[in-house]
């Protein structure tokens, strides 16, 4: 089991404060590298143990308040009411903290509702003082709390002593998490919805995460739909926030992982200036702090990062961090598929891929590949896509794609989204189609936290500052809202009505069968100097057409593709692999000649796979020799 996956332990920074009657700290202890463990004592009461590596401190969680507003930033506070002490947790991997809080909340409620120990049991338990780490969350724990929630009376839950009523949303003694984050919300009017995390990492993904947590510089790749973005989010959530910087080659890809663009992080512009000038740019106050505090740098969509820029970054890192280690000692976690979109060429000279950088082999320690495709389930369609990925178009592949031109994929008034190679075609198509619809236009304007930074927000945000809609408008979700119901990023729908009232929110019928009134959602991303920018807007975009570049990372239910204007290697593959199934795909004017894979990338992939097989064989030999020696 990976560190923190059992939900009972954290590795983080801790501050323990003693408070006076006014709530001011009279004594403070800071532990930079602390272990925080949930356990039970001899009375089965829940104990929070903080260990600095020398002397552990134990806090009884009989009566406490939990403040979790900033849990997604790796911070929370546990306030112990009788002792007037608070434990402030910070710089904790967010996923670990989320599971820890869920475990605490559920275990506490289960204990809270159980029968108190009898006098005899207490006497028996009081002999040796004990501490035992709390057991991981089980389905029975979830079930017990769900049953408890379903039995809640409308006026509240009576506690174990039958003296105090804990009302939903009220913060009193023995409070659970506050309403900002609490994994268990005490609301009797709602059905119990608690469950264990449903989607776990497969063996390949777990191996990548394990390599990352061991401190290695890792490059991992995989074809479209192998869960690279899903894994990246897990990696971001498994590393300490203060020293981890999530970046991507494009703004939209950066937004998906809650980060910023690589160029924004680096602060050296396009990187085309001489090295000395780039080093000067990186030493500006706001930028230098990025470089010096960074211990883990994540780069997504690496296929679009040019080799020269990567080499510049590596040199800048060593210089500003005053280190001779590759990349200045920063751990690199790099992800992408070089058989998808390549770096943008400037002028006539072909842009070089990142793996062709002088420093690539010196920096990257572990290369891994995800093989299990999760986006598509039809094995014949997966095989077709794998062939297209490497530029191999057989007669069978050609026949299937030509036949797809006759697929009728429209349903319930939802039309196919056309994937276009050029951005101008997308804007023109969507504007014309919207104008052709009858009825008046409804306009929805975004709420940005810093209107002066609107250009930066536009680069990162998957939604426009202004969205124009009509009844009948073809739309697409731009955020995962409810994966279980099919409301995911890329889900297709049609606007069927607008709600009455001031906001006039759109009602959308989706292809998955769900009809939903959509409310504004918030996207948060980092800008230069570590400033957090945000945009609040409807999670929608017009979907008669979308560019192939903007479709990266999306899964589309019904898609129409014209490949006649394909101009880059990998572009046809990116477009085709957005489709969930062959039945939901219509390819117009297919020409096998547009399917191309870059020969340099094919050679790199071949070497990569050969290295992986050799490594696997040596590991098998090592295990075999060990078994024989036993």
N, C-alpha and C positions, 0 to 999 in steps of 0.2 A: 504494500500500500504506500502511495506517495505521501510525503510529509504533509500533515494537516488534513488528510482526506478522511480521517475518522471523526472529525468535528470536535475533538476534545482538547486539541493543543494548538497554540499559536507561537510563532517566533516573531517578535516585534519589539518596538520601543515602548516602555511603560513609565508613567509618572504616577507615584503614589502621593496623595496630598491629605494631610490632616486639616480639617476645617474648623473654624470657630463658629459660634452661634450665628454670626452674620453671614456665614458661607464663604469667608475669606480663608485662604490657605495660610496656616501658621507654620507648617513644616512640609518640606517637599523632598522627595527622593526620586532621582531620575536613573533609570536602568536602560542603557542604550540597546543592549542585546539581552532581552529577557525571554524566558519560556513561561507561557501562561497555560495552565492545565486545569481543566474541569474535573472534579472528582467527588467522591462521597466520603463522609466520615462514618464513625461507628453507629450513628443514629440514622444513617441513610440520607442525611441532609446534604445539600449541594455545596461544595467548597470550591472557591476560586484560589488556586495556588500560583503565586508569582515567584519565579526563581531567577536569581541573578548569577547563578553558577556557584554560589557559596552558601548563602543561608536562605532557605525558602520562607516566604510569608504566606499565611493562609487566611482567607476571608470567608466567613460563613454567609451564604446567600439566602438567609431566612427572609430578610426584609431589605429590599434594594430597589433602586430605579435604574433604568437602562436608557441611555441617550444615544441614538443611532442615526442621527440626521446625516452624518458624513461617513457612514459605513462604506459607501462605494469608493471613498478615497482612502480606505484603510484605517479609519478612526472611529472610536466609540468611547463612552464613559460609563463605568459602573459605579453608582453612588450607594454606599452602604449606610443605611439610615440611622440605626442605633449608634454606630461607631463614629458617625459624621466624618467618614473617610471616603475619598473617591479614587478610583483606579482609572487613569486615562491611558487608553491604548492608541498607538499611532504607528504609521509606516508598516502596517500589516498587509500582507497579500489579500486583496479584497475578496477573492473566492473563499480563502480560508476563513476570513472573518465572518462572511455570510453564513457559511456552514456552522461555524462555532456558535453564532447567535441563534441560529435555528435550533441547534442541539440544546443550547441552554434554555431557550424558550419552551421547547417541547418537553424536555426532561423535568423542568421546573413545574410546568402545569400538571404533568403526570404525578409528580411527588405531591404537589399542592392538593390534588383531589383524592390521594390515597388515604387510608385510615392511619391515624397517628399511632406510634408505638405504645404498647401497654407499659405499665410501670415495671413489670417483670422483664420485658424485652429491653427496656432502657437500662435496667440494672445489669443485665447480661452484657449489653453492648458497651457499657461504660468502663469495663475492665482495661483493655489495652487501647490507647489512642491510635486511630488508624486513618489512612488516606489511601483510597483506591481510585485510579483513573476511571472516569465515567465510561460506560460501554458505548460503542458507536450506535447511531440511530438505526432502529429496526422498523420494519413495517408495523409491528405490534405497537410500538410507541406512537406512531402516526395514527393508527387506528384508535388507540385509547383516547388521544386528545381530540380526534374528530368526533368520537362518541360523546365526549364531554361537551364539546361545543354545540352539538346537536341537541343536548339536553338543557342548555342554558335557558333559564327563565328570562322573559323580556326585561325584568327589572334588575338583572345582574346575576353574578355567581357568588354563592355563599362560600366563605373560606373554610379551612379545616376546623377552626374553633367555633364555627357557627355564630360568631359575634360580629363579623365585619362583612359588609357586602362590597364586592369589587365590581363597580359598574363599568360597562364597556367604554374604553377611551379615557377612563379616569386614572390619574396617576396618584396612587396612594401606597400605603405599605404593601409589601409583597407584589409590587407592580411588575408586569412584564415589560417588554420593549415598548417604546413610545410609538405613537401612530405614524411617525415618519418612515419607519422601516420594518416594524415588528413582523417577523415571519408568521406569527400567530395573532391574528386580529380578533379580539373578543367581540364579535358582532353576531348575535344570535339570529338575526334576520337573514343572514346569508348561509348557504349550504357549506358544509365542510369541504374545503378544497385542498387540504394539506396532502402532500405526497413526497416521496423520496425523489431526488433528481432522476428524470426518466432517461435522458440521453447521456450515456457514458462514453468515455473514450474507448475506441477499439484498441487492439494490441499495438498496432503501428503508431497510433496517435499517442498512446501512453508511453511508448519507447522514446518518442521525440521529446515529450514533456520531461521524462526522466533525465534525458541527456542535457536538456536546458537547465534543470534544477541541480545537476552535477557541476554546473559552471562552464561547460564546454561552449565554444563557438559553433553554432549549429546552422546549417542550411538544410531546409527540407522543402521538397517539391512534391508534385503529384498532378495527375490530370484533373480537368475540371470536374467538380462534384465529389472530390475525395475528402472534403471537410477541412480544407486548409484554413479558411477564415474562422470556422468554429474552433479549431485547435488554437489558432492565434489568440482568440479571445480568452481561452482557458490559460494560455501562457501568460498573457497580460495580467490576468486575475491571480496568478500564482507567484508573482514577483512583488517585492516591496515597492510601493508607489513612488516614494521620494527619489529613488535612484533608477527608475525604469522609465524610458522614453519610447512610446509607441509611435512609429512613423510609417509612411507609405509614399510611394512615388507619385500618387495622385491624391487630390483633396478628398474625393468621394471614398476611395479605399481607406484613407486615414480616418475619415468619419466613422466608418464601419467598425473600427477597432478603438474608437475613442481617443485618437491621437492627433498628430499634426503631419504636415508634409515633411519629407526628408530635407528639402531645401529650406523650409522654415526653421527646422531644428538646427541645421548646420550654420545658417547665417552667412554663407559665402556666395550668395547670389547664384548664378548659373554655374559657377566653378570654372568659368573660362578664363578668369584673370590669372596672372602668374601666381605661383605658390606663395611667395612672400606676401603678396597683397591679400590672398585668401586667409593667411594666418593672421594678418592685421584685422581683417573683418571679423574673424572668429574670436578676437580678443576684446571686442566691444563688451561693455558691462553685462547687458542682458544675455548676450550670446555665450560669453565665457562661462557664465554660471551653469548653462546647459551642459557644456563640455566637461566641466570639472566635477559636477555632481552626478553625472551619468555613469552607472555601473553596468546597466543592461540596455542595449539599443536594439529595438525591434524594427525591422524594415520589411514591409509587405510590398507585393507586386514588384519584386526585384528585377523582373524581366525588362521593365521599362527604365531601369537605372543604367546610365551609360558608364562604360569602363573607366573613362578618364575622370569622371566625377567621383567614382568610388575610390580611385587612387588618390585623388586630391583629399577626400575625406580622411583616408587612412594617414596621410602625411600630416594633415592639420591636427588630427587627434593626438599623434605622437608629440607634436610640437607644443600645443597648448597645454597638454597634460604632463609635459616634461617627463616622458616615459619612452623607453626604447622598445617596449613590448608592442606586438602587432596591434594596431588600432588604439594605441595608448593604454592597453590593458582593459578596454571596455569589452564586455561580453556581447557578441553579436548573435542575434537570432534573426535569420534571414529566410524569407519565404517567397515562393513564386514558381511559376511554370514558364521556362524559357521557350516552350513551344507555343505559348500564347502571344500576347502583343509584345513586339520588340521596342527598344528605345527609339525615340523620335530622331530621325536623321536631320542634321542641319547642313544645308547645301547639298552638293553632289556626293560627298563622301559618306559611305555607309557607316552608321553608328555601330560601335563595338559593344558586345554584350558584357555584362558585369563579370562573368566567369573568365573573360579574356583580359581582365585587369591584371597588372603586374603583381599586385598585392593579394589577389584572391586566394591562391593556394597557401600563401603564408598565413593568412588570417583564418580561413575556414578549417576547423578541426574535424567536424563530423558532417557527413552528407547522408541524408536519409530521404526515402521516397514513400509516399502514401500510395497504396495500390488499390484499396477497397473503394469502389465508386458507390456513393450513397444517394446522389441526386437522381439517377436513373435506376430502375429495377429490371428492365427488359434487357436480358443478356445480349440479344442480337443487336439492339440499338447501341449498347455499350461497346460491342466489338466494332460496329460501324464508326463510332466516334474515335476509338483508339486508332483505327486505320487512318482516318482523316487527320488526326493529331500528328502523325509522323509523315504525312504527305503521300500516303499510299491509297490510291483510288482504284479499286478492282471493278470489274464489270458488275458484280453483285451490288457494291456500294453505289455505283452510278445508277443502276436500275432502280434501287430503293429511293434514292433522292429525286430522280426524275418522276417516279410514281407519286411522290409526296405532293407534287404540284396540284394534284386533283383531290387532295384531302379537304373535306368540309369540316373545319375545326371551329366555326362559329357556333355559339350556343347561348340561349337565354338572353339574346341581345348583346352578347359580349363578342366583339370582333377580334381577329388576330392582331397582335402587335407586330408592326413591320420593323425589322432591324435594319438600320442603314449604316453605310460605311462613313458617311459625311454628316457632320453636325447641322449644316445648313438645310439639308434635305429633311431632317427631323423637325426643325422649327417650322419650316414652310408647311409640311404635311399637317402637323398638329394645329397650326393657326387656321389653315383653310378648312379642315374638317370641323373645327369648333364653330367657325363662322357659318357653315352650311346648315348647322342645326337650327331648328326654329326656337323661339323663346328668347328670353332676356338672359344676359350674362350675369352671373354672381361672381364678385371679386373678393378674394380673401388675401389680406395683407399680413405678412409675417411680423412677429414682434421680436426684434433683435435687441440683445442687451447692450450693444454699442453700435448705434447707427453709423458712427464715423468709420467703423471697420467693415462696412457692408461688402466691399470687394473681397476681403479675406473670408468673410462668412460665405459668400457666394461660391468661392473655390471649394470650400470644405463641405458645404451643405448639399444633401441629396434632394432638397426641395427648393423651389424658387421663392424669391421675396414676395412675389405676387402670383397667385394662382387664379386663373379664370375658368369657371365651370358653367355648364348648362345641363339640364336634364337630357340624358342620352349621351353625355360625354364619356368616352372610353378612358378609364383611369387605371392606375397601377399603384399598389401600396409601396411605400418606400421605407417601411420599418416593420420588424416583427412585432405584431400586437398580441397574437394568440396562436402559437404554433399548433396546438392541439386541434384548433378549429380550422386551420388552413389559412389564417390571416398572417401571411409571412411576406417578407420583402420580395416584391416581384409578383404577388398575387394579383390577378386581373379581375376587373369589375366594370360596372357601368353605373353612372349616377341615375337613380330612379326618381328622386324627389329632394326637396329641401325642407327642413323642419321649419315650422312657423316660429316666430320670435325674432329677437334682435340679431342673433348670430346667424340664423338661417343655415345651420350646418347641413352638409350633404348626406343623404341616405344612399348607400352604395350596395348593389347586389353583386356578390362575388361569384366566380365560377365554381368555387368549392361549395356553393349552396347557401352560404351565410349572407344575410342582409344586415348591414350595420350602419348606425349613425356615427360618423367619424368626427372626433374632437381633435383640437390641436395637440401635437406632441412636441417635446423639446429635444433638440440635439445639442450636445455640448462638445466643444473641441478646444484644443490648446492653440494659442497663437504665440508669436515671438515674445520672449521675456516671461514665459509661463502663464500669461494671461488667459483666463478661461472666457471664451466667447460662446454665445448660445443663440439659437434661433428657435422660436416657437411658431409652428405652422401646421396646417393639415398634412398628414403623412401621405400625400397623393401627388402624382404627376400625370399629365395627359399621356395617353398610351396608344394612340393610333400609330405612333412611331417612336423609336428610341435608338440612340447610336450604339454601335457595337462596343465602343470604349466605355460608355456609361452602363452597359449591361453586365460588365464583369462582376462576378460574385452573385448575380441574380439567378433565380430559377423561374422560368416562364412557362405558364400552362398552355398558352396557345400563341404561336409565333410564326410569322411569315418572313422569309428571308429572300432578298434579291442579292446574289453574289456577283452580279455583273461588274460592279465597280470596286471589287476587292483589290487593294493595292499593297498589302503587307503580308508577309509570311505569318501564318498562325491566325489571321483574321477570320478566315472561313471556319476554322475549328472553334474559335471563341463563340462565333455566332451560332453554329449548330449545337454546341454543347450547352447553350442556355436552356434548350427544350427539355422538359421533364420526360417526354416520350416521343416516339416517332409519329404516333397518331396525332399529337398536338403540334406537329411541325409541317409547314408548307414551304417548299423551296421553289422559287421561281427561276426560270431560265438558268438551270444548273449547267455549268461547264467544268469538267474535271480539271482543266488547266488552272483554275483559280485556287485549287487546293495545293498549298505549298508549305513545306517545312524547311527552315534554314539548315543547310548542310553542316554548318559549324555547331549548331545546337544539337543536331542528331549525333554528331561525333562526341560531344560533351556528355550527352545522355548515355551513350553506349559505354563510355569510360566509367561513368558514375555507377551504372548497373553492374559492370564487371568488378569494380572495387567492392560493391556491396556483396556480391556473390562470394568473392574471395574472403571477405571478412566473416561472412556467415559460415563458410567452410572451415575457416581456422577456429571459429568458436565451437563448431560441432566437434572438431578434432580434439580441442582442449577438454570439452565436456566428456568425450569418449575416453580420453586418456585418464581423466580423473576417476571415472567409473571403474576402469580396468585396475587402477592402482588400489581401489577399495577392495 
